[in-house]
């Protein structure tokens, strides 16, 4: 499953350098007999920034409900 639509204008992380948050997203790895029904990128709401404009993490997270399938 490809998670799209999470592009930000950039997140300032340690050392003052900026990266696109889409390049730093957690992954959900699943095995045979499992299937992700959906996926959502979390932690990208600009309201989560500190007063100095920093993000709470150096990457975005992913949440996905996983279904068990017959093998």
Protein Blocks (a to p, Z undefined) as FASTA:
>chain_A
ZZehiacfbdcdehhiacdfklmccdddddehiacfbdcdehiafklpcfkopafbfbdc
dddddddddZZ
